[in-house]
Amino acid sequence: RAIMAASIYCVAALALLAAHAVQVAAVLGDLAWFDQNVFFHLSDGDSYVGPCLASFPSTPTNGVYCTDVDAPDIVTRVVLAGVAAISGTIPTTIGEMSALVYLHLGLNNLGGTLPTELGTLSALRKLYVFANSRLSGTLPSELGQLGLLDTLSMTGNALSGTIPSTMGRMLSLGAVHLGQNALDGTVPSELGSLASLALLQLHENALSGAVPSELGQCTRLRHVQLQANRLSGTLPSQLARLPPMTVFTVNRNYLYGPVPALSVGGNCVLFDAPLITERNAFYCPLPSSLDGSSCAGMACYRVGTVAWFNYVVWPQLNEGRSDGAVRSTDSCVRDAPADGAAVGLFCTGGDDQITQVRLQSSSLAGTIPSELGLMTTLQRVQLH
């Protein structure tokens, strides 16, 4: 029995020594440390079984890479895209990987939230965490500390909250992919400070407010996707300063007014078709600078017509800007009665320009919009 007890003691001691040896072998930031402190959480308990690759290909393939000549055992790049095992969470410990320059965790099934510690990765240049439908929470304001980051790709998650204004400090940022989330608030004017910004994708969120005029300062911006949000107001004239764009899509918002003299050589979408389902109300004529783009020949609204009134003036009179589906009327009545008792929109003769707006006793609860001043044919207004 004494021999058996001594044997059991020796086995337990060896096990402890072995565990200690593993811990000692793991140096902060090397493959063993990454396996124990990061991959364990990313994979919800699995171990990383591959080697640390020494050569990073021009077209990155899945793997963990240790490519720093001065520190050949330290992980500098992680590409784990579309890996079935990546179904856990992004741990806070990832912020300790100070040598990390490339992180790709897209097309996985990650849950949880984005840790604020991502903002401590001062060497990071590319961050891809897109198409993880369970990844929720907000964009950490600490991301603004990533001064070397040139690509931020987080499309197709379940992120909510606002776009942090601190992104305006990310002066190396050239591509922002934040579409297809649930982001709200406004488009930060601070994005206008990003001199390297060439691509801005904010489509299919719940962003509201105006398109910031400061975007006109982004002299390299050639790809803009803002469609399917709740943006309102007019497109700022400063956008005409941008270089010829390959993509410009702003359909399915609540934008109206004249279109700046944009230069778009590729995909351009101002409205959805059919026009009656669209929420934007841009005025005719569209600028000649759009000739040759897919926006050329798109339907637009002639100021002062019933269609224009219904999408620009009526929602503001009725209840503030609405979804545009609520209309005062679909037609312009000819030959208005002289007594002023009739209610509706009235035109004179064969023209479709409104000459009289008679909406008295209509329980209007909004405001009188300044756009009424654009109706040069208007002769009579009754809103009492």
Phi, psi and chi 1 to 4 in degrees:
 res  aa     phi    psi   chi1   chi2   chi3   chi4
   1 ARG       -  -39.0  -70.1 -178.2 -179.8  177.4
   2 ALA   -63.8  -40.0      -      -      -      -
   3 ILE   -65.0  -41.9  -66.0  173.6      -      -
   4 MET   -63.4  -43.2 -177.1  178.5  -64.0      -
   5 ALA   -63.6  -40.1      -      -      -      -
   6 ALA   -64.7  -37.3      -      -      -      -
   7 SER   -66.2  -43.2  -61.0      -      -      -
   8 ILE   -62.1  -41.8  -66.8  173.3      -      -
   9 TYR   -61.6  -42.5  174.4   80.8      -      -
  10 CYS   -65.0  -41.0  -70.7      -      -      -
  11 VAL   -62.6  -43.3  169.8      -      -      -
  12 ALA   -64.9  -40.1      -      -      -      -
  13 ALA   -65.5  -41.1      -      -      -      -
  14 LEU   -63.8  -37.6  -71.6  171.7      -      -
  15 ALA   -63.4  -42.0      -      -      -      -
  16 LEU   -65.2  -40.5  -72.7  172.5      -      -
  17 LEU   -64.6  -38.8  -73.1  171.6      -      -
  18 ALA   -65.5  -43.5      -      -      -      -
  19 ALA   -62.2  -41.7      -      -      -      -
  20 HIS   -64.3  -37.6  177.8   70.7      -      -
  21 ALA   -64.4  -39.5      -      -      -      -
  22 VAL   -62.6  -43.7  169.6      -      -      -
  23 GLN   -64.5  -40.5  -68.2  173.1   -5.6      -
  24 VAL   -66.6  -36.4  169.9      -      -      -
  25 ALA   -67.8  -25.4      -      -      -      -
  26 ALA   -81.8  110.1      -      -      -      -
  27 VAL   -94.7  140.2  176.3      -      -      -
  28 LEU   -49.3  119.3  177.7   62.2      -      -
  29 GLY    92.0   -7.4      -      -      -      -
  30 ASP   -85.9 -179.2   71.8   -1.5      -      -
  31 LEU   -62.5  -42.4 -177.7   61.3      -      -
  32 ALA   -63.4  -42.2      -      -      -      -
  33 TRP   -64.7  -43.5 -175.3   93.7      -      -
  34 PHE   -58.1  -43.2  170.0   80.1      -      -
  35 ASP   -61.2  -46.4  179.0   29.3      -      -
  36 GLN   -75.9  -34.6  -62.7  166.6   20.0      -
  37 ASN  -108.9  -15.3  -64.7  -81.5      -      -
  38 VAL  -124.5  -58.4  176.6      -      -      -
  39 PHE   -60.8  -35.8 -171.1   83.9      -      -
  40 PHE   -53.6  -39.8  178.7   85.9      -      -
  41 HIS   -81.9  -39.3  -60.4  -81.1      -      -
  42 LEU   -60.0  -38.8  -67.8  173.7      -      -
  43 SER   -96.0    5.0   62.7      -      -      -
  44 ASP    59.1   42.3 -157.8   16.6      -      -
  45 GLY   114.1   -3.0      -      -      -      -
  46 ASP   -84.6  172.8  -73.6  -13.9      -      -
  47 SER  -113.7  148.6  -64.2      -      -      -
  48 TYR   -83.5  125.1 -175.3   73.9      -      -
  49 VAL  -105.0   -6.8  -64.5      -      -      -
  50 GLY   -85.8  170.5      -      -      -      -
  51 PRO   -81.9  173.4   32.2  -35.2      -      -
  52 CYS   -93.1  113.4 -154.8      -      -      -
  53 LEU   -76.6  143.7  -55.5  172.4      -      -
  54 ALA   -96.6  -17.3      -      -      -      -
  55 SER  -121.7  126.5  178.0      -      -      -
  56 PHE   -97.9  114.6 -168.9   65.4      -      -
  57 PRO   -72.3  159.4   26.0  -32.8      -      -
  58 SER   -65.3  -33.3   56.3      -      -      -
  59 THR  -107.0   98.8  -58.4      -      -      -
  60 PRO   -60.2  136.7  -23.2   34.6      -      -
  61 THR  -114.8  161.2   56.1      -      -      -
  62 ASN   -57.9  137.2  -81.2  -17.6      -      -
  63 GLY   157.9  173.5      -      -      -      -
  64 VAL  -112.8  131.7  177.0      -      -      -
  65 TYR  -120.4  135.3  -61.9   81.8      -      -
  66 CYS  -119.7   92.3  -59.5      -      -      -
  67 THR  -115.3    7.5   57.0      -      -      -
  68 ASP   -80.3  118.1 -168.0  -32.4      -      -
  69 VAL   -62.3  -38.3  174.8      -      -      -
  70 ASP   -76.6  -21.5  -63.6  -35.5      -      -
  71 ALA  -138.1   73.1      -      -      -      -
  72 PRO   -65.4  -12.3   23.9  -33.8      -      -
  73 ASP  -100.7   -0.2  -61.8  -36.7      -      -
  74 ILE   -96.0  134.1  -59.5  -59.8      -      -
  75 VAL   -71.4  126.5  175.2      -      -      -
  76 THR  -115.9  -22.7   57.0      -      -      -
  77 ARG  -140.4  137.3  -66.0  169.0  174.0   83.4
  78 VAL  -129.8  119.9  174.2      -      -      -
  79 VAL  -123.9  106.1 -177.3      -      -      -
  80 LEU  -134.1   73.8  -62.6  170.9      -      -
  81 ALA  -105.7  131.2      -      -      -      -
  82 GLY    63.8   36.9      -      -      -      -
  83 VAL  -101.3  121.5  179.6      -      -      -
  84 ALA   -57.6  -32.1      -      -      -      -
  85 ALA   -73.2  -17.6      -      -      -      -
  86 ILE   -83.8   84.0  -55.0  -58.6      -      -
  87 SER  -133.8   16.1   58.8      -      -      -
  88 GLY   -97.1 -128.9      -      -      -      -
  89 THR  -133.0  162.9   59.8      -      -      -
  90 ILE   -86.5  116.2  -57.3  174.2      -      -
  91 PRO   -79.1  157.4   31.0  -35.5      -      -
  92 THR   -65.4  -24.6   60.0      -      -      -
  93 THR   -65.3  -15.6   48.4      -      -      -
  94 ILE   -62.2  -24.0 -158.6  167.1      -      -
  95 GLY   -66.8  -12.0      -      -      -      -
  96 GLU   -87.4   -4.3  -60.6  179.0   51.4      -
  97 MET   -86.1   74.9  -58.9 -178.3   66.8      -
  98 SER   -65.3  -19.2   58.9      -      -      -
  99 ALA   -92.2   -1.4      -      -      -      -
 100 LEU   -69.4  125.0 -162.8   62.7      -      -
 101 VAL  -115.5  -13.9  -61.5      -      -      -
 102 TYR  -145.7  122.7 -167.8  110.9      -      -
 103 LEU  -134.3  116.5  178.6   60.5      -      -
 104 HIS  -124.8  109.5 -167.6  -26.2      -      -
 105 LEU  -125.7   28.5  -61.3  174.2      -      -
 106 GLY   -76.7  162.3      -      -      -      -
 107 LEU    61.3   37.0  -61.7  166.4      -      -
 108 ASN  -118.2 -160.7  -70.1  -51.2      -      -
 109 ASN  -127.1   39.7 -168.0   32.4      -      -
 110 LEU   -67.2  144.9  -71.0  168.1      -      -
 111 GLY  -117.5 -164.1      -      -      -      -
 112 GLY    75.7 -151.5      -      -      -      -
 113 THR  -129.3  171.7   60.5      -      -      -
 114 LEU   -81.6  119.2  -66.4  167.8      -      -
 115 PRO   -69.5  142.2   25.3  -32.9      -      -
 116 THR   -62.3  -22.5   60.2      -      -      -
 117 GLU   -65.4  -13.7  -73.7   77.6    6.6      -
 118 LEU   -57.0  -28.2  -74.6  171.4      -      -
 119 GLY   -70.2   -8.9      -      -      -      -
 120 THR   -92.2   -2.9   64.8      -      -      -
 121 LEU   -81.6   74.8  -61.7  174.2      -      -
 122 SER   -65.8  -19.0   58.2      -      -      -
 123 ALA   -92.1   -5.9      -      -      -      -
 124 LEU   -67.7  132.8 -164.1   62.9      -      -
 125 ARG  -114.3  -29.1  -64.7  179.3 -177.9  -88.0
 126 LYS  -135.4  129.8  -63.0 -172.9 -176.7  -62.5
 127 LEU  -131.3  109.0  177.0   56.9      -      -
 128 TYR  -115.1  110.7  -58.9   97.2      -      -
 129 VAL  -137.1   60.7 -168.3      -      -      -
 130 PHE  -105.8  162.7   59.8   86.3      -      -
 131 ALA    55.8   48.4      -      -      -      -
 132 ASN  -120.6   90.8  -73.4  -86.5      -      -
 133 SER   -65.5  -15.0   60.2      -      -      -
 134 ARG   -95.2   -4.7  -64.0 -167.8  -54.4  118.9
 135 LEU   -79.9  116.2 -172.5   64.7      -      -
 136 SER  -125.1 -162.1   59.0      -      -      -
 137 GLY    85.5 -163.8      -      -      -      -
 138 THR  -109.3  167.4   60.3      -      -      -
 139 LEU   -79.4  117.6  -76.7  166.5      -      -
 140 PRO   -63.4  135.4  -17.5   30.4      -      -
 141 SER   -64.1  -21.7   60.7      -      -      -
 142 GLU   -64.4  -16.5  -71.6   80.3    1.9      -
 143 LEU   -59.6  -23.7  -68.4  177.6      -      -
 144 GLY   -63.0  -12.4      -      -      -      -
 145 GLN   -82.4   -7.3  -58.9  169.8   16.5      -
 146 LEU   -84.6   78.7  -58.3  178.8      -      -
 147 GLY   -69.7  -17.7      -      -      -      -
 148 LEU   -99.8   -6.7  -63.6 -179.9      -      -
 149 LEU   -66.4  127.7 -165.4   75.5      -      -
 150 ASP  -109.4  -16.2   60.4   50.2      -      -
 151 THR  -135.9  124.2  -57.1      -      -      -
 152 LEU  -122.2  111.0  176.2   65.3      -      -
 153 SER  -124.5  107.8 -179.3      -      -      -
 154 MET  -137.8   33.9  -65.5 -169.6  176.8      -
 155 THR   -69.5  146.8  -62.4      -      -      -
 156 GLY    74.5   31.7      -      -      -      -
 157 ASN  -106.5 -158.8  -64.4  -49.5      -      -
 158 ALA  -121.9   37.4      -      -      -      -
 159 LEU   -72.4  144.6  -59.0  175.0      -      -
 160 SER  -132.3 -175.0   58.1      -      -      -
 161 GLY    82.1 -166.1      -      -      -      -
 162 THR   -98.4  162.6   60.8      -      -      -
 163 ILE   -81.4  118.9  -59.8  173.7      -      -
 164 PRO   -65.5  137.5   20.1  -30.1      -      -
 165 SER   -65.2  -20.2   60.7      -      -      -
 166 THR   -63.4  -14.3   54.2      -      -      -
 167 MET   -61.8  -20.8  -75.7 -175.7   61.4      -
 168 GLY   -66.0  -11.5      -      -      -      -
 169 ARG   -90.0   -7.4  -55.9  172.9 -170.6  168.5
 170 MET   -85.4   74.6  -56.1  168.0   72.8      -
 171 LEU   -70.1  -11.9  -59.9 -176.9      -      -
 172 SER   -92.8   -4.0  -61.7      -      -      -
 173 LEU   -67.6  121.2 -155.9   53.7      -      -
 174 GLY  -110.5  -23.3      -      -      -      -
 175 ALA  -139.5  127.0      -      -      -      -
 176 VAL  -122.9  115.7  174.7      -      -      -
 177 HIS  -115.9  101.4  -55.3  -99.3      -      -
 178 LEU  -129.5   19.1  -66.5  175.1      -      -
 179 GLY   -71.8  165.6      -      -      -      -
 180 GLN    56.7   48.0  -61.9  175.5  -28.4      -
 181 ASN  -124.6 -154.1  -78.6  -72.4      -      -
 182 ALA  -128.3   37.2      -      -      -      -
 183 LEU   -71.3  141.9  -60.9  170.3      -      -
 184 ASP  -127.2 -164.8   55.3   24.9      -      -
 185 GLY    78.9 -159.7      -      -      -      -
 186 THR  -106.5  166.8   60.3      -      -      -
 187 VAL   -78.1  116.8  179.0      -      -      -
 188 PRO   -61.6  132.4  -17.4   29.3      -      -
 189 SER   -65.2  -21.7   60.0      -      -      -
 190 GLU   -63.3  -18.4  -71.6   80.9    0.2      -
 191 LEU   -61.5  -21.1  -65.7 -178.7      -      -
 192 GLY   -65.9  -12.1      -      -      -      -
 193 SER   -83.1   -6.7  -58.8      -      -      -
 194 LEU   -87.0   89.5  -57.6  179.5      -      -
 195 ALA   -65.0  -22.8      -      -      -      -
 196 SER   -93.1   -3.2  -61.0      -      -      -
 197 LEU   -65.5  121.4 -171.6   64.4      -      -
 198 ALA  -115.5  -23.4      -      -      -      -
 199 LEU  -136.7  130.0 -178.5  149.3      -      -
 200 LEU  -134.1  108.6 -179.8   62.9      -      -
 201 GLN  -115.1  110.1  -69.9 -177.0  -25.7      -
 202 LEU  -127.1   19.6  -57.7  177.3      -      -
 203 HIS   -69.2  156.6   59.5  -69.6      -      -
 204 GLU    56.0   53.3  -62.5  179.5   45.4      -
 205 ASN  -125.4 -155.1  -78.9  -69.1      -      -
 206 ALA  -126.7   37.0      -      -      -      -
 207 LEU   -71.4  143.4  -61.7  169.9      -      -
 208 SER  -131.0 -176.6   58.1      -      -      -
 209 GLY    81.5 -166.8      -      -      -      -
 210 ALA   -89.3  157.5      -      -      -      -
 211 VAL   -74.6  119.6  176.4      -      -      -
 212 PRO   -66.5  135.3   21.4  -30.5      -      -
 213 SER   -64.9  -23.0   60.1      -      -      -
 214 GLU   -62.5  -19.4  -71.5   81.5   -1.0      -
 215 LEU   -61.7  -22.5  -72.1 -179.0      -      -
 216 GLY   -66.2  -11.9      -      -      -      -
 217 GLN   -84.9  -10.9  -59.0  169.9   13.4      -
 218 CYS   -83.7   85.7  -60.2      -      -      -
 219 THR   -71.0   -5.5   55.4      -      -      -
 220 ARG  -107.4    1.2  -62.8 -175.9 -178.1  179.6
 221 LEU   -71.7  118.0 -171.5   57.2      -      -
 222 ARG  -127.5   -5.6  -62.3  174.3   59.8   88.0
 223 HIS  -137.3  112.6 -176.6  126.9      -      -
 224 VAL  -129.9  121.9  176.3      -      -      -
 225 GLN  -125.8  109.6  -72.8 -176.6 -108.3      -
 226 LEU  -123.5    9.6  -60.4  175.0      -      -
 227 GLN   -67.0  158.4   74.1  -90.8   22.9      -
 228 ALA    60.7   51.1      -      -      -      -
 229 ASN  -126.9 -155.3  -80.9  -71.8      -      -
 230 ARG  -125.2   32.4  -60.8  171.3 -175.9  170.8
 231 LEU   -67.3  144.5  -60.4  172.3      -      -
 232 SER  -135.8  176.8   58.8      -      -      -
 233 GLY    84.9 -160.6      -      -      -      -
 234 THR  -104.6  158.9   60.7      -      -      -
 235 LEU   -74.1  126.1  -72.0  175.3      -      -
 236 PRO   -64.8  141.0   21.8  -31.3      -      -
 237 SER   -62.1  -22.6   60.1      -      -      -
 238 GLN   -63.2  -19.6  -70.4   83.9  -10.1      -
 239 LEU   -63.7  -20.1  -65.8 -176.8      -      -
 240 ALA   -66.9  -14.5      -      -      -      -
 241 ARG   -78.3  -15.0  -57.3  172.7 -174.9  169.5
 242 LEU   -68.1  153.4  -63.9  176.2      -      -
 243 PRO   -68.2  168.3   26.1  -34.7      -      -
 244 PRO   -53.4  126.5  -26.2   34.9      -      -
 245 MET   -98.1  148.7  -76.1 -177.4  -77.4      -
 246 THR   -89.5  -28.8   56.4      -      -      -
 247 VAL  -141.1  131.2  174.9      -      -      -
 248 PHE  -146.5  105.2 -176.3   79.1      -      -
 249 THR  -129.4  120.7   55.3      -      -      -
 250 VAL  -131.9   12.5  -66.4      -      -      -
 251 ASN   -63.7  162.2   49.1  -56.0      -      -
 252 ARG    59.9   48.7  -75.0 -175.8  -75.3  156.8
 253 ASN  -126.6 -158.0  -77.6  -69.0      -      -
 254 TYR  -123.8   42.1  -61.2  103.0      -      -
 255 LEU   -87.3  152.7  -60.1  165.6      -      -
 256 TYR  -155.2  178.8   66.0   98.8      -      -
 257 GLY    96.3 -174.0      -      -      -      -
 258 PRO   -69.9  149.7   25.2  -33.8      -      -
 259 VAL   -93.2  127.5  176.2      -      -      -
 260 PRO   -60.1  164.0  -17.4   29.1      -      -
 261 ALA   -75.8   68.2      -      -      -      -
 262 LEU   -73.9  151.7  -58.6  166.7      -      -
 263 SER  -114.3  111.0  177.0      -      -      -
 264 VAL  -127.6  115.7 -175.2      -      -      -
 265 GLY   -96.2   -4.4      -      -      -      -
 266 GLY  -127.1 -128.9      -      -      -      -
 267 ASN   -75.5  120.2 -177.1   28.7      -      -
 268 CYS  -132.2  123.7  177.7      -      -      -
 269 VAL  -134.7  113.5 -175.5      -      -      -
 270 LEU   -99.2  -32.7  -60.8  174.8      -      -
 271 PHE  -131.6  154.4  -59.9   97.5      -      -
 272 ASP   -88.6  159.2  -88.5   -7.9      -      -
 273 ALA  -111.5  143.0      -      -      -      -
 274 PRO   -73.3  158.4   29.0  -35.3      -      -
 275 LEU   -59.7  -32.0 -168.8   61.2      -      -
 276 ILE   -65.5  -20.2 -159.5   67.3      -      -
 277 THR   -92.2   -6.5   65.4      -      -      -
 278 GLU   -82.7  152.7  176.0   56.2   63.9      -
 279 ARG  -102.9  -16.8  -59.0  175.2  -61.5 -167.9
 280 ASN   -76.4  156.9  -70.7  -20.4      -      -
 281 ALA  -143.6   69.9      -      -      -      -
 282 PHE   -78.9  147.0  -66.8  119.1      -      -
 283 TYR   -88.0  149.1  -56.8  168.2      -      -
 284 CYS   -82.2  152.3  -62.5      -      -      -
 285 PRO   -85.6  153.1   32.5  -35.6      -      -
 286 LEU   -73.0  148.3  -63.8  178.9      -      -
 287 PRO   -64.6  146.8   23.6  -33.4      -      -
 288 SER   -65.5  -17.4   59.4      -      -      -
 289 SER   -64.0  -18.0   60.6      -      -      -
 290 LEU   -87.1   -4.5  -66.9  177.7      -      -
 291 ASP   -58.9  132.7  -67.5  -10.1      -      -
 292 GLY    95.4  -12.7      -      -      -      -
 293 SER   -97.0  172.3   75.9      -      -      -
 294 SER   -71.8   -8.1   55.2      -      -      -
 295 CYS   -82.0  -19.0  -83.2      -      -      -
 296 ALA   -61.1  131.5      -      -      -      -
 297 GLY    82.1   -0.1      -      -      -      -
 298 MET   -64.8  148.4  -83.1 -168.3  170.0      -
 299 ALA   -64.2  147.0      -      -      -      -
 300 CYS  -145.8  174.8   50.6      -      -      -
 301 TYR  -103.8  125.6  -72.7   90.6      -      -
 302 ARG   -78.8  125.1  -69.0  176.9   56.9 -147.0
 303 VAL   -59.3  132.9  174.9      -      -      -
 304 GLY    94.4   -5.1      -      -      -      -
 305 THR   -86.8  168.8   61.4      -      -      -
 306 VAL   -62.3  -43.3  173.9      -      -      -
 307 ALA   -59.9  -44.9      -      -      -      -
 308 TRP   -62.8  -44.6  174.8   87.0      -      -
 309 PHE   -59.2  -42.8 -175.6   90.9      -      -
 310 ASN   -66.1  -30.8  -76.6  -26.9      -      -
 311 TYR   -99.5  -13.8  -80.2   84.2      -      -
 312 VAL  -114.8  -49.8  177.4      -      -      -
 313 VAL   -91.1  -49.0  177.8      -      -      -
 314 TRP   -57.4  -47.1  170.5 -107.0      -      -
 315 PRO   -59.3  -32.6  -23.4   35.4      -      -
 316 GLN   -75.1  -38.4  -62.3 -178.3   69.4      -
 317 LEU   -64.4  -38.4  -74.1  173.2      -      -
 318 ASN   -80.3  -50.5 -172.8   43.9      -      -
 319 GLU  -161.1   32.0   54.0 -174.6    7.3      -
 320 GLY    78.2  177.2      -      -      -      -
 321 ARG   -63.7  123.7  -81.9 -156.9   73.3   80.1
 322 SER  -110.3 -162.0   67.1      -      -      -
 323 ASP   -82.2    5.0   61.2    3.7      -      -
 324 GLY    79.7   -6.8      -      -      -      -
 325 ALA   -78.8  -23.9      -      -      -      -
 326 VAL   -83.2  124.3 -179.9      -      -      -
 327 ARG  -122.9  152.2  -63.3  174.9  179.1   80.4
 328 SER   -73.6  -43.1   54.9      -      -      -
 329 THR  -168.0  162.5  177.5      -      -      -
 330 ASP  -102.5    0.8  -75.8  -38.8      -      -
 331 SER  -144.2  160.8   61.2      -      -      -
 332 CYS  -103.6  123.2 -161.5      -      -      -
 333 VAL   -79.5  134.9  179.0      -      -      -
 334 ARG   -88.7  152.6  -50.6  -68.2  171.5 -178.8
 335 ASP    55.0   71.3  -56.8  -39.3      -      -
 336 ALA   -62.8  138.7      -      -      -      -
 337 PRO   -61.1  143.0  -21.0   31.6      -      -
 338 ALA   -70.9  -23.0      -      -      -      -
 339 ASP   -76.2  -12.5   60.8    9.8      -      -
 340 GLY    77.7    7.0      -      -      -      -
 341 ALA   -80.8  -27.5      -      -      -      -
 342 ALA   -68.1  147.8      -      -      -      -
 343 VAL  -110.1  135.8  175.1      -      -      -
 344 GLY   149.0 -168.5      -      -      -      -
 345 LEU  -108.7  133.9  -56.7  178.3      -      -
 346 PHE  -125.9  138.5  -62.1   87.3      -      -
 347 CYS  -118.9  165.2  -60.5      -      -      -
 348 THR  -112.7  129.7  -59.3      -      -      -
 349 GLY    64.3 -139.9      -      -      -      -
 350 GLY   -93.2    1.5      -      -      -      -
 351 ASP   -81.8  150.7 -163.0   -6.7      -      -
 352 ASP  -100.7   15.2   60.3   -6.1      -      -
 353 GLN   -84.4  132.0  -67.2  -72.9  -48.0      -
 354 ILE   -71.1  132.4  -62.2  170.9      -      -
 355 THR  -110.1  -23.1   57.1      -      -      -
 356 GLN  -139.1  132.7  -63.1 -171.6   36.1      -
 357 VAL  -113.4  107.7  175.1      -      -      -
 358 ARG  -118.1   95.2  -60.6 -176.0 -176.8 -178.9
 359 LEU  -124.0   33.3  -63.8  174.6      -      -
 360 GLN   -63.9  149.0   65.8  -86.8   15.3      -
 361 SER    56.2   36.7  -57.3      -      -      -
 362 SER  -105.7    9.8  -62.6      -      -      -
 363 SER    56.7   39.6  -58.9      -      -      -
 364 LEU   -69.7  137.9  -61.0  176.6      -      -
 365 ALA  -127.5   11.4      -      -      -      -
 366 GLY  -101.4 -138.4      -      -      -      -
 367 THR  -126.9  160.6   58.7      -      -      -
 368 ILE   -84.7  114.8  -61.1  175.5      -      -
 369 PRO   -79.0  150.7   28.0  -32.8      -      -
 370 SER   -65.6  -21.7   61.2      -      -      -
 371 GLU   -63.6  -16.8  -74.4   81.4    6.1      -
 372 LEU   -56.9  -31.1  -83.9  178.3      -      -
 373 GLY   -67.3  -13.3      -      -      -      -
 374 LEU   -84.0  -10.7  -60.2  175.6      -      -
 375 MET   -85.5   85.6  -58.0  176.0   68.0      -
 376 THR   -69.0  -17.2   56.7      -      -      -
 377 THR   -94.1   -0.5   59.5      -      -      -
 378 LEU   -70.4  129.5 -164.5   59.5      -      -
 379 GLN  -114.6  -25.7  -58.3  169.9    4.4      -
 380 ARG  -148.5  135.4 -176.1  170.9 -176.7  167.9
 381 VAL  -132.0  126.4  179.3      -      -      -
 382 GLN  -127.5  108.7  -65.3  178.3 -162.6      -
 383 LEU  -125.1   16.7  -60.6  174.9      -      -
 384 HIS   -77.3      -   55.4  -77.9      -      -
